[in-house]
Amino acid sequence: MSGTQILWFDQLSINDIPKVGGKNASLGEMTQALTSQGIHLAPGFATDAQMFRDYLADNQLEDDIRQQLQAYGDNHQSLATTGAAIRQIILQGHFSDQQSDAISQAYRQLCTQLGQQDLAVAVRSSATAEDLPEASFAGQQESYLNIRGEQALLDACRQCYASLYTDRAIVYRERQGFAHEQVALSVGVQQMLQSAASGVMFSLDTETGFPDVVLINGAWGLGETVVQGSVTPDRYMVYKPLLHNPELQPIIEKQCGSKQVKMIYADGGSAPTVTVETSEAERRQWVLSNDEILTLSRWAILIEQHYNQPMDMEWAKDSISGQLTILQARPETIESRKDRGVLVSYKLTQKGTLLTQGASVGGAIASGPVCTISSPADIDNFPDGGVLVAERTDPDWVPVMRKAAGIITDSGGPTSHAAIVSRELKVPAIVGTGNATQVLTPEQVVTLDCAGGTSGKVYAGALEFETKATRLEEIPATRTKIMINAAMPDGILHWWKLPVSGIGLTRIEFIITSQIKAHPMALIHPDKVTDHQVRQQIETLSSGFAHMPDYFVDTLAQGVAKIAASRYPDPVVVRMSDFKSNEYRGLLGGEYFELEEENPMLGLRGASRYYHPLYRDAFALECQAIKQARETMGFNNIIVMIPFCRTTGEADKVLEVMAASGLQRGEQGLQVYVMCEIPSNVILADQFSQRFDGFSIGSNDLTQLVLGIDRESAELKAMFDARDPAVKSLIAQVIKVAHENHCKVGICGQAPSDHPDFAEFLVECGIDSISLNPDSVLKASQHIASAEKRLGSEPKT
């Protein structure tokens, strides 16, 4: 036996990976470098890799292991037989007296340090080839939790040694090109927290690679349920660049997971831990407070800055003291290594029947026949190109996951085992559906759509889709500002790499329909909703809030803030709600608060609702949400826009109502734009310019009202064209008058992308910005750049 074979975390640094593996070296690095900055880590020690090598040598195990691997390599025995045989060989070995004394003495010292006899510890494997950029695969070796006493610790250490030869680890090393005998194992022994809650955290968005957020997942009890995917955890997202200001709370996403089970310490018995069902109250409650979310996020930034790369971390919260603790940190090696010069997008071109949905992983689309598997024993029957459907996956499932076209699970979140492995394998997955194993039948052909943001959908049949790869260097620079349109917060981060100047149109009604779902007046006056079933649905949606209207405000604020974060500090124009009365009736409880109008398109919509007794209180909630996103969260790049404002008197009323709700034009840098979509907006552009900071031309409504054509009419579709001379005349006029009054003018719509001549017309008029659907940016910007080149650098007005 050579040298000191016990190393305390405060003796280790990242340079010690050859001695103690990536996991333990990282714990040592953080203990030395980051505890002084306020990050709390659980104390512990590691056995070094030489102890593992000595263990094999002392017990004369190398030849037996080599023979088993040779038999497997020669196809004389199966992987399962080989792995089981090697693990049994290692478990039959014994620590030398010197080795067992060293481990036991270190354990006793840790117990003394923390003032507890038979301290519960976590015993984790740390292989010398793990957590490297070229070998990042999670879960190759085992961890053992709630281990108490010297003998139990020695047994757990041997179990860790044996786990160097799990079936998945054998296969993975061969695929990565590591010689088995060159990889050794260190064991980390760390104080086991009485975890009230725990989970994982990334210093970027794991789906899009967006680098400016921290993503946190958490559940009750020990963190294994989150990693294994046996629960659907809470999900939190925080915007990093605004965390330096302690007065701001830039939490841009909060999703309450179902958290149906939790892993806790066992009270006696043979197993050290047990998984139990959570209470109804626990399922509805957040596992972290806002302050705790922000604390973890600030720690994530410190860890990322120290390592100078995006990181994957595990955390826990002590049930007694409430202390937050970082348990592990390793490099994130999937999204951070992708080519940022290429943007790949997927889009369904065919509609299908929705079967189930869950959290989206992979950002792609795939189809195949369903193959439902209940245990690893069934994986030999899995066909290449099948869609794996399971309650959840664990590391033993990796061989079958490699063969899958897609993966669907009942439980788990975007940081579960199924999600992590699918990202590395570049296989789209939908996790946490809750019912996939019940509603999907074997051999049924399905399509996984993971291209729509954080929510993934499973459709019946093999649906057609298109894939588009855009090299960002091909998007030309233009004098005219190119912006994008946004609707759903879920998908907006996918477009963060686009070289655009902001967001020219954000439609908040999409946030209301997809995330809030209830009519805001029904949240203010639930007593007026007499349908018991509808009332119960509304109460369930808002159950985490003491006051039901707060559900509307918080959800809308976070949705708008996430969209604003995707382009911060560039301007993001947020249009206040523009539902028609018939669309508002479709929300939960809407029928109790909405009129039935003959022509909703020309009825109570846009600005006219905001001061009307039927909706004014609800508009106040919209204003509160914008104020929260701008001032509490810090997204002062949000510009408010008022739609369908018919008269200057109406404009005055709306601005007055906004000011009463805390949104005063000019205060806190607030700009207010108006949609230019009614002829009166053009005719009185000079007067509207005195009340607003900018115009956004809504070409669809403007065309409809100028030409007198119903925009939904199939019979008159050929005549409905924004390039009609009458429409173009008004567009040119409003640009001229607005600029004379120092107002900005933009347009949002597909016409500049679809029609190069229309793009040239807008450039010639000197329009300030053109806002497009994100997948049209390349094509439209080329049209615009070409028009600018033909017309010269100065626009003609």
N, C-alpha and C positions, 0 to 999 in steps of 0.2 A: 504494500500500500504506500502511495507516494504523496507527500505534502498534505496541507490542510484541505480537507474535503468538505468542510462546512463553511459557507460564506454567507454572512448576513447581508440583507438588502442594502444597508448603508455602506457596505464595502464594495458594492458592485457598480459597474457603469455599462453603457451600451457596448463598450469595447470587449466585454466579457462574454459575448455570445458563444465563442468556442468553448468556454468553460461551463456556462450554465444555460445555454439556449436563449432564444429571443425573448421568451416570456419573462424569465427571471432577470435577464440583463436589463430589460426595460423597467421592471419594478425597481431595480437598484438605481438605474439612471434617474428615475423620477424622485426616489427617496432622497438622493443626494442633491439634485438640482432644483426641485420644485416645492418641497415642503416649506422652504423659507418664503415662498410666494403664496402660501395659504392653502395649497392643495393637500388634502388629507389622504394618507395611504395607510393601509393596515400593515403592521410590522411583521417580519418573518425572516426566514433564512432559506438557503438552497443547498442541496447536495451538488457537488460538481460532477461533470461528465466523467472524470477519471474514476470516481467511485463506481459508476456504472460499469466501466471497462474492467475495473478490478473485480467487481462482483461476478462478471462473466468468466474472468480468468480464474479466480479462486475456486469457482464451482465447476470449472472445465466445461463450459457450455458452448464455446465458439464452434467446435467441430460439429456438435449435434445440430446447432442452428444452421450452419453452412450446409449440412447434408439435407436438411428439410428444404431449404431454399433451392438447392440443386435439383431435388426431386420435382419441385414445382416448376422450375425453369425448363426441365426436360419433359414436362407434361405427364409425369408419372403419377402425380396426385393433384387434387384440386386446391384452389386457393383457400377454401374454408378448412380443409384438412391440414394444410400447411400452417396457416395462422394459428389454429387451435393447438397444434402440436408444439409450435415454438413458444407460445404463451405458457403452456403447461411446463415445458422445460425450464423456463425462467422462474416460474412460481415455485418449482421444486428446489430451487437454490436457497442458500441461507447467507445472511450477512455475517461477515466475520465479527468477532467480539469487538474489534477496534471500530469497525463501521457502525455496528449497532450502538456502541457506547457513544460515538460521536453524534449520531442522530438523537439519541435519548438525552444526552447532556444538553444539546441545543434546544430541544423541546422543553426541558425543565427550566432552562434559562428564560425562554419565552414566557413560560407560565409565571415565573417570578417577576419578570418585567411588567406583566400585565396584572399581577396580583390575583391570579386565579389558578387553583389546582385543577389538573386534568382539563386544561383549556381546550375548547373546541377549535379545531383548525381545518382549513381547506388544504388538501394535498393535490397539487397540480403538476402535470407533466410538462416539461419544457425541453423539446428536442433541439439539438444544436443546428438543425437545418430549417427550423420553422421561423415564421415571421420575417422571412427575407423576401425581397421583391420577387425573386424567381421561385419562391416556395411558400406561398401565402395561404394555402388551403386550410380552412378551419376544421377543427375537430378531429385531427388524426389520432391523437392520444387521449387518454382518459383523465378525468379529475374525480376526486373523492371528497365529499363534503361532510362536515360535522364529525370529524374523527377525534376521539378523545382517548388519552392514555398512550403510554409508550409502545405497548405491544400492538395496539390497533394502528398506530402510526407506522411502525415497521412493516406491518402487513400491507398497508396502503402504499408504501413506497415500492414494495415488490410488485404490487398490482400496476403501478405506474410504469415500472420497468417493463413488465410484460406487455403493456399497451403500446410500446414502440413497434410491436408486430401485430397490431390489429390488421384485419384483412385490408381495410381501406388504406392504412399507412403503407403496407407492402406495395399495393398497386400504385399509390401516389408517388412513392420514391422512385419506382421504376419509370413512371411517366416523366418525372422531373429529371431523371438521369443521375440520381444520387445512389452511390454504392451503399448497400445496407450496412456493411461493416464500418463505413465512414461516419455514420450517424450515431450519436450517443444521446443519452437522456439524463437530464438534471431533474430533480424533484424540488418543487417550491412548496414550502410549508408556511402558511400565512394565517394570521388570526382570522377565525371565522366569525363574521358579524351576525348578530341577531337581526337579520334583515327584515325590516318592515316592508321594504320595497327595493327593487333592484332592476337593472336592465343594461342596455347598451347605448352607446352614443358615438356619433360620427361627426367629424368636423367639416363635412360637406354633405350635399344631398346625394344619397346612394343611387338614385335613379337617373339623375341628369348630370351629375358631376358639378353642379353649381357650387362654387367654392365659398360663397359668402354666408352660408347658414350652418348652424349646428342642428343635427337631427337626433332626438332622444326618444328611445322607447323604454317603457317601464311597466312593471306589473307588481302585484303584491308578492311578498315572500322572497325566496331565493331566485337568483337570476336565471337558473337553468331552464325554467319554463319559457322564458323569452327566447333564449338561444336555441332551445330544442324546437320551439314552435308549437308547444302544447297549449299556449294561450294566444289570444289576440290582444296585444298590449295597448296601453295609451301611447299616443304619438304626439310629440311636441317639436316645433321647428322655430328657431330663433335666428334673427338676422344679426350677423356678427359685427359689421361696421358701426352699428349704433350702440353696441354694448359698452363702449368706452364712457358713455354718459350715464352716470348712476341714476339720473332722474327719469330715464326712459325705460320702457318695458317692451322691447321689440319682439314680442312673441307673436309670430305671424301664422301659427297653426297650432290648434289643440284638438285632438280627436280622442274621445274616451273609448277605450277598448272594452270588450266584453269581460275579459279577465275572469273566466269562469272557474279556474282552479288556481291554487298556489302551492308551492313546495315549501314545507316548513321542517323544523327539527322534529324528529320522532321522540316521543316520550317512552324510552326503553324499546325493547324488541330488537330484532336482528338488523333491521335497516336503519341507518343513521338519519334518513330523511323520509318524509311521507308527503304525498300529494293529496290535498283535500279540496273540496269545493269551497268557493268563496260565498259570502253572504250577498244578498241582493243589494245591500247598502254599499259593499265594497265594489261591486260591479259598476255602480253608478258614480262612484267617487273617483276624483283624480288622485293618482298616487303621488304626485308632486304638486306643491304650491307654486305660484308664479315666482316667488323669491328663490325657491329651490331650483326651478328650471333655469333661472338666470345665473345662479351660482355655478351649476354644472356647466353651463355654456361658457362662462368666463374661464373656468378650468380647462375646457376643451381648447379654447384659444391659446392659453398658456402652454399647454402640452403640444399643440400643433406648432406654435412658434419655436418651442425648444427643439423639436425634432426637424423643423423646417420642411414639413410635409403633412398632408392630410392624415388623420389618425382615426383608428377604430378603438374605442375604449369600453370598458365595463365599469359600472358603478353600483353602489348599494347605499341604503339608508338604514342606519341602526334603529331598531324598534324602541330601545330604551332612551338613548340620548338624542335621537334624531339626527345624529352626525352623518353627513354625506361623505363617502369614501370612494376613491378610485381604486379598482381592483386590478385592472390590467390596461395596457395600451400597446397597440401594435400599428404598424403602417397600414393605411388603406391602399390596396394595390390593384383595384379594378377600375373604378371611375377615374382616379387620379392619373392613370397611365394611358387613357384613351387619347386619340388624336383630336386635339381641340380645333384643328383646322378644317374638319369635316363635320357637317351636320346631317345626320341620317334621320329621315322621318318616314313613318308608316301611316297609311290611311285606308280604312275600309272603303271599297267602292260598291259594296252590295249590302243590303239590309238583311237582318236575320232575326230569329226569335231569341230573346234573352232568356238564358237558363239559370244563371247565377252570377254573382259578382263578388269581388273581394279586393284586397290590396294588390296593386299592379307592380310587377317586377320585370325589368328588362326592356321596357319601351318598345317592344316589337309585336308582331302578329304571327300566329302559327296555327296550323290545323292538323288534325289527325284523329285516329280512333281512340276512344277511351279505353284505358286498361286500369281497372281498380285493383289496388294491392293493399292488403291488410297487414302484411308482415314481410320482413326480408326473405323469409323462406319461399315466397312466391316470385321473387325477382327473376328467376330463370325462365319464367313464362312470358316475360315482357317483350313485345315485338319492337324492332327498330322503328323509330318514327311514330311510336304511339304517344298518347297523352297520358302521363302518369297522374292518377287520381288517388289520393290517400288522405287519411285523417291528418297525418303530419309525416315528416321524414326525419331521419337522423343520419349520422355519418355512415352507417352500414348500408344505406340506400344509394350511395354515390355511384356504384357501377350501373345501376338501372337508370339513374338520372342522366348519365352520359348518353344513353340510347334514346332519351325522350325528345320529342319535338316540342313538348310543353309540359308544365307541371301545375297541378291544381290541388290545393289542400283545404281541409275544413278549418283548421286552426292555424295560428301563427301570424306574425306581422312582417314588415319589410326588413327586419333584422334577424329573422328566424333562420334556422339551418337551411330550410328549403330555399329561402330568398338569397342567402349568401352564396350557396352552391350554384344556384341557377344563374346568378350574375357572372360567376367565374366561368361557368360552362357556356355562357351566352345563350341560354335557353329561357324563353319567356315563361313567367310563372304568375299565377294568381293565388294568393294565400289568404287564409282567414275567411273563406266563403261561408263557413258555418254549416253548409248542407251539401257540398259537392258529392260526397259519397252516397248521398240519398237520392239526389235528383239526376245524376248522370249515370247512364247505364253502360255496361261493357259493350265495346265495339261501336257504340254510337259515335259518329263523326261530329266533332265540335271545332269551333274556332275560338282561340284566345286573343282578345284585343287588349293589349297592354300599352297601346299608343296614346291613350286619352288622358294621361296624367296619373294621379295616385290611385284611381279607381280602375280596376281591370274587369272586363266583362267576358263572359263565356256565352257564345251563341251556338245555336244548332246549325249543323252543316259546315261544309268547307266553303267559306265565303271568300270572294275575290277581294284582293287588296293591292295597293300600289306602294312601292318603295322609292323614295327619292333621296339621293345623296347630293348635298350641296357643298362644294368647296368654297369656303368663305372668302378666299382670295379672289374668287370670280365676281364677287359683288362689288360693283364700282362705287367710288365716292361720288357724291352729287352735291351741288349747291342747295338744291331743294332737300329739306330734311325728310328722310324716310323714317316712318314710324310704323308700329304694328297695332292691330286690333286685338283686344283681349276679352274673354268672357269668363272662362272657368279658372279659378286659382289652381286647380289640380294640375293643369297641363302647361301653365305659363313658364315654369322653369325650364322646360324642354328647349325653349328658344333663347336662352340667356346668351348664347354665343353669337347670335345674329348682330352684325355691326349696324345697329339702328340708333335713332336719336331719342327713343322713348316710346310711349304708348299713346296713340292719338284717340283711342276710344276704348273705354272699359264699360261694359254693360252690366250693371249690378243686378239686373233682374235675373241673370243666370245664376248668380250666387243665391238669390232668394229662392228660386225654384229648386235648385239642386241640393242646397245645403240647409237652408232654413225651413222651407216647405210649408210653413204656416203663414197665413195672412197676418201682417203686423197688428191690425186692429183686433184680431182674435186673441193675440197675446196681451193686448192692453185691456180688452173687455171679454175675458173668457166666459163670463156669466151669460153673455148673449148667444153663445154657441149652445143650442139646445140638444143637438144630436150627441148622445152620450159617447158613441164610438169615436166621433170626430174630436170631441173634447178630450177624451182619453189619449188619442194620438198626439194632440197638441201638448198635453201635460207630460207625456213620455219624452217628447222631443226636448222640452225645456226643463227636464227634471233636475239637472245639475245646477239650476239657478234659483236663488231665493225669490227673485222677481222675474216673472215670465218675459217682460220686455227686454231684460238684460240679455236673454238668449239671442234675441234679434240683433241687438247692438253689438255684442261681442262677436257673434258669428260673422256678421257683415264686416265689422272692422278688421277682423283677421283675414277675411277673404280679400278685401281691398288692399290691405297692407302687404299680403303675399305678392299680389300683382305689382304693387309699387316697389317692393324689394327687388323684383326681377330686373329692374332698370335703374334703380337708385344710383346717382342723384338726378338722372335725366327726368324730364317731366312725364307724368302719368295723368292723363285726362280721364276723370271718372264721371260718367254721365249718371245723374240721379235717375231713379226708376222711371221707365217709360212703358210700363204695362198698359194695355187697354183694359177697360172694365171687365170684359169677358175673360181676359187672361188672369186678372186678379181673382175672379170667381173660382178659378181652377185651383187656387191655393187652399190648404186646409182651413175651413172656417170662412172662406171668402164669400160664400153665398149669403152670409148674414150681414155683410157690410157693403156689398156692391150693387149698383144699379144694373138693370137689364136694358141696354141701349140698342136702338135699331142700327146705328152705324158707329160702333166703338172706335173705328179708325179716326173719326172726326168728332169724337165725343169727349168724355172726361178723361183726358190723358195728359201726360207731361206736366207742364207748369201749372195748369189749371187745377190739378189735384192738390198741389202742395199747400194752398191756402183754403181749400174747400173744407167745410165742416166734416165731410165724410172721411177725409184722409189726413187732415192737417196734423193730428197727433202722431200718425204713423210716419209722416215726413219728418217730424221732429226726431224720431228714432234714427232715420237715415242720416240726419245731420249729426246726431250724437256719435254715430259710428264713424263718420268721416273725421269728426273732431278727435275721436279717440285714436284713429289711425295716424292722423297728422301730429297731434300734440303729445299723447301719452306714449305712443310707439315711436314717434320721431320721423315719420315719412312726410316731411314738408315738401316733397316733390309732387304731392297730389294736387291737381287742379280740378275744381268742381265744374261740371257742365250741366246746364239746364236745357232739357229737351222741349220741343213743341211749345215755345213761348210765343203767343199770338200777338200780344200788344205790349207797348212800353209800359202801360199801366199794370199789366200782369207782371212784367219784369220787376217793377217796383214792389209789388206785393210779395213776390217770391223772395227777393233780397231782404225784405223786412222780416219775413218768417225765418229765414236762415239766420239772420242776426240775432233774433230772439232765442234761437237754439244754440248760439255760441259760434256761428260761422259768419263773421263780419268780413266782407270783402275788404282786402287791404291789411287786415290785422294778421299778425303771425305770417306775413307774406302770402296770404291766401289770394289766389287769382280765381275768378269765376268766368267761365266761357258760356256762350249760348249756341245752341244748334241753329244753323241757318237752313231751315227746311220748309219754311212757309214764305210765300211771296212778300208778306208784310215785313219779314226780317230783312229783305233786300230793299224794299221801297223805303223803309225807315232805318236803313243801316246806319245813317249818321246819328240818329237818336239812340239806337241800340248800342252803338259804340261808346256812348257816354256812360252806359250802365254796366258794360261787360269788358273784360280784358282781351277777349278773342272770340272768333267765330269758328265753328266747325261745320262745314257744308255737308248736310245729309242729302245726298243726291237722289236717293230713292223717293223720299217723301216730297222733295222739291219737284222732282219730275212728275210725280203723281198730281200735285196740286197745280202745277203750271199747265200741264197738258190735259188735266181732267180725266186721267186714266187710272182706274183701280189697279194698284200695283200687283194685286193677286189675280187679275183677269187673264185667263188663258187665251181667250179670243183676241184680246188686244195686246198680247205679249210682244208682237212684232213692232208695234208702235211705241212701246215703252222704252225710251232710249235717252240717257242723260246727255247724249251728243246732239240732241235736237237743238236747232239754233235758238229757240226761245229759252231753253234751259241754260244753254251756254251764255246767252246774253246776260241773264241774271247772275250767273256765277262770276263773270267778268266784272259786272257792276259792283257786287259786294266786295270783291277783292280790292278794287280801286278805292271805294269809299272807306273801307276798314283801314287800309294803309294810310290814307289821308288823315285818319284819326289815331294813328299809331297803335292799331289793333292787329294782332296776328290772325291769320286765316289758314285753316287746314281743311282737308277733305278726307273722309273715310269711306272706303268702298272698293269694289273689285274693278271698276271701270278703267282706272289707269293701268292695271295689269293686263286686262283683256284687250284693251284698245290703245295701241301706241299713239294714234292720232289724238286721243283724248288726253293722254299724258303730255303730249307736246303742247296742246292748248293750255293746260294748267300751268306748265312751265312758262309759256309765253305771257300768261296773265300775271306771273310773279307770285304764285301761291307759295306760302311759307313751308307747308308740310303736307305730305301725302301719307295717310295711314292705311295699311294693307293687311290682309290676312297673312300670317307669318310665312306660309308656304308659297306666297306670291312675291316675296321680297326680291329674289334673284331676278326673275323675269321683269318685274316692274321697274326695278332700279336700272336695268339695262336700257329699257325704253326711255326712262327719264334722263339718264346720262347721255344717250344718243340725241335726245331733243335739246338738251342744254348745249351740246357741242354744235348742233346745227344753228341754234339761235344765238350763240355766243354767250359769254359769261353773264352779261347783264340782261335781265328780263325786259320784255317790251310790254308796256301797260297802255 
